[in-house]
Amino acid sequence: MSSTMGSFLFICLSLSMLPGVQGLGEVIAAVGVGAAAVVAAPAVLAGAGFTSAGVAAGSVAAMIQTPVTAAGSWFALSQSAGVLGMAATTKAAVGAVAGGITYVASLFV
């Protein structure tokens, strides 16, 4: 077993033992979706047109870009992530939100 897989299982087992956590299956799904969201985010940004060279012509990003895009807006932050890459804190937030939503949704299935 690779060290990455071992770490993944350790995290899942540790989280599943917390009070109020429903079960290991839900935790594995939540951690897996969170990790997948972090890995997929750069591809999603590039697919929308937020590239390292700027906004791609004819892309979704180009269609929604306005001449007065405000600094700090979601568009400006997406462009920054497309050019510079995502910060570690952003990756952690994306993973936590995606994993949290998946865990909560799994409670109702």
C-alpha positions as a Python dict, from the first residue, in 0.01 Angstrom:
ca = {
    (1, 'M'): (0, 0, 0),
    (2, 'S'): (137, 341, -90),
    (3, 'S'): (199, 598, 180),
    (4, 'T'): (-63, 826, 23),
    (5, 'M'): (-328, 555, 43),
    (6, 'G'): (-224, 473, 398),
    (7, 'S'): (-253, 840, 495),
    (8, 'F'): (-596, 861, 329),
    (9, 'L'): (-722, 557, 523),
    (10, 'F'): (-573, 687, 849),
    (11, 'I'): (-751, 1021, 806),
    (12, 'C'): (-1079, 849, 720),
    (13, 'L'): (-1059, 611, 1016),
    (14, 'S'): (-966, 894, 1253),
    (15, 'L'): (-1255, 1110, 1136),
    (16, 'S'): (-1503, 823, 1153),
    (17, 'M'): (-1428, 780, 1524),
    (18, 'L'): (-1525, 1138, 1613),
    (19, 'P'): (-1845, 1174, 1819),
    (20, 'G'): (-2149, 1229, 1599),
    (21, 'V'): (-1989, 1098, 1280),
    (22, 'Q'): (-2219, 842, 1115),
    (23, 'G'): (-1979, 592, 962),
    (24, 'L'): (-1665, 515, 769),
    (25, 'G'): (-1838, 503, 430),
    (26, 'E'): (-1964, 859, 461),
    (27, 'V'): (-1622, 981, 574),
    (28, 'I'): (-1445, 807, 284),
    (29, 'A'): (-1690, 965, 40),
    (30, 'A'): (-1648, 1310, 194),
    (31, 'V'): (-1267, 1298, 204),
    (32, 'G'): (-1254, 1152, -146),
    (33, 'V'): (-1479, 1421, -293),
    (34, 'G'): (-1283, 1691, -111),
    (35, 'A'): (-956, 1561, -253),
    (36, 'A'): (-1105, 1528, -602),
    (37, 'A'): (-1232, 1887, -586),
    (38, 'V'): (-882, 2013, -506),
    (39, 'V'): (-732, 1815, -794),
    (40, 'A'): (-1007, 1915, -1040),
    (41, 'A'): (-1019, 2287, -956),
    (42, 'P'): (-729, 2394, -1183),
    (43, 'A'): (-877, 2199, -1476),
    (44, 'V'): (-1219, 2353, -1417),
    (45, 'L'): (-1068, 2703, -1407),
    (46, 'A'): (-876, 2639, -1730),
    (47, 'G'): (-1185, 2490, -1893),
    (48, 'A'): (-1383, 2803, -1808),
    (49, 'G'): (-1113, 3018, -1970),
    (50, 'F'): (-904, 3132, -1674),
    (51, 'T'): (-560, 3044, -1813),
    (52, 'S'): (-204, 3132, -1713),
    (53, 'A'): (-193, 3377, -2007),
    (54, 'G'): (-513, 3552, -1895),
    (55, 'V'): (-873, 3515, -2003),
    (56, 'A'): (-901, 3293, -2313),
    (57, 'A'): (-1077, 3454, -2608),
    (58, 'G'): (-1421, 3308, -2680),
    (59, 'S'): (-1438, 3128, -2345),
    (60, 'V'): (-1705, 3141, -2075),
    (61, 'A'): (-1474, 3369, -1878),
    (62, 'A'): (-1449, 3608, -2173),
    (63, 'M'): (-1828, 3618, -2206),
    (64, 'I'): (-1882, 3718, -1843),
    (65, 'Q'): (-1586, 3952, -1809),
    (66, 'T'): (-1690, 4316, -1789),
    (67, 'P'): (-1480, 4627, -1842),
    (68, 'V'): (-1532, 4718, -1479),
    (69, 'T'): (-1452, 4389, -1306),
    (70, 'A'): (-1404, 4481, -941),
    (71, 'A'): (-1088, 4389, -756),
    (72, 'G'): (-1163, 4112, -509),
    (73, 'S'): (-1468, 3987, -702),
    (74, 'W'): (-1509, 3615, -773),
    (75, 'F'): (-1405, 3684, -1133),
    (76, 'A'): (-1082, 3857, -1025),
    (77, 'L'): (-1006, 3578, -776),
    (78, 'S'): (-1068, 3311, -1041),
    (79, 'Q'): (-838, 3492, -1283),
    (80, 'S'): (-570, 3517, -1018),
    (81, 'A'): (-600, 3144, -947),
    (82, 'G'): (-581, 3071, -1320),
    (83, 'V'): (-263, 3275, -1363),
    (84, 'L'): (-80, 3204, -1039),
    (85, 'G'): (-235, 2876, -930),
    (86, 'M'): (-439, 2819, -619),
    (87, 'A'): (-297, 2902, -277),
    (88, 'A'): (-275, 2626, -18),
    (89, 'T'): (-545, 2795, 190),
    (90, 'T'): (-775, 2807, -113),
    (91, 'K'): (-714, 2440, -182),
    (92, 'A'): (-793, 2360, 182),
    (93, 'A'): (-1115, 2562, 165),
    (94, 'V'): (-1226, 2397, -161),
    (95, 'G'): (-1157, 2051, -19),
    (96, 'A'): (-1328, 2125, 313),
    (97, 'V'): (-1640, 2272, 154),
    (98, 'A'): (-1676, 1992, -105),
    (99, 'G'): (-1613, 1725, 158),
    (100, 'G'): (-1849, 1888, 407),
    (101, 'I'): (-2130, 1913, 156),
    (102, 'T'): (-2078, 1550, 55),
    (103, 'Y'): (-2083, 1431, 417),
    (104, 'V'): (-2399, 1621, 503),
    (105, 'A'): (-2569, 1501, 184),
    (106, 'S'): (-2472, 1140, 264),
    (107, 'L'): (-2664, 1163, 591),
    (108, 'F'): (-2990, 1197, 398),
    (109, 'V'): (-2935, 910, 157),
}
